[in-house]
Amino acid sequence: MQTYQPNGWTALGDPTRRTIFERLADRPQAVGELARELPVSRPAVSQHLKVLKDAGLVVDRREGNRRIYRLDPDGLSDLRTQLDRFWNKALAAYKDVVEQDTQEVS
Amino acid sequence: MTTQAQASSVRTEIVVDAPIERAFRVFVEDFDKVKPREHNMLAVEIAETVFEPRVGGHVYDRGVDGSECRWARVLAYEPPERVVFSWDISPQWRPEGDPAKCSEVEVRFIAETPERTRLELEHRNLDRHGDGWEGLRDGVASPGGWPLYLQRYADGAIST
């Protein structure tokens, strides 16, 4: 069974989420503002924002009774997280291969 | 396996039960099995990943249709102890054509015993990629700026 872990690629694979992401690139906005300009319901926008947030693409902050969403500015941190995952996965695969190789020869 | 993080680099290491010569050789010759497959910048599935074992060589993915994506240049090749290659991939996981905006990966092999080797990997100079976020924003804004791989990821889950 595959485990689903939201990341930047899956999160942005959806056209509506891409649009939301682009809108937030223009300026930080609340759910209501986004929903007004999009052909989807407000709960749907909230759901998309949750996916984007889980993927580390947007952050939110409370402002009065509203929640304002914006892009996560910490791009380098995001890159490091991705590469860290990439190399740990690569080295785990490497260990499997190199030790399997040893066993076959000996 | 431990990971140590600094601002502009990623470090990790692993100890394997293999002599240093084998540890080095397998890393390069079997890099196809080492590199996680889901990171693919081609429009099609990857048939294989090739690590050219010489300074000036490349690391490239070859697609099932024969297309190729070179995503690293071999900067140092010193078997069985050290290999350094550039990382010509932008924070958006697209090929980066400007060497000034590429980071680099150094892999060192240290013999702990005749039968055991420690591999230390440092992916450094990440700040050369610039503000990845600005780049991602630009990528979103440009027409057709979405890499093909997004489409493949669009509908399904990725195993992680």
Interface residues (C-beta under 8 A of the other chain):
Chain A: Q2 T3 Y4 Q5 N7 G8 W9 T10 L12 G13 D14 R18 F21 E22 A25 L71 D72 P73 D74 G75 L76 D78 L79 R80 L83 D84 R85 F86 W87 N88 K89 A90 L91 A92 A93 Y94 K95 V97 V98 E99 D101 T102
Chain B: M1 T3 A5 A7 S8 V10 T12 E13 I14 V16 D17 A18 R22 A23 V26 F27 D30 K33 V34 K35 P36 H39 P91 W93 L119 L121 H123 L126 D127 H129 D131 G132 W133 E134 G135 L136 R137 V140 A141 W146 Y149 L150 Q151 Y153 A154 D155 A157 I158 S159 T160
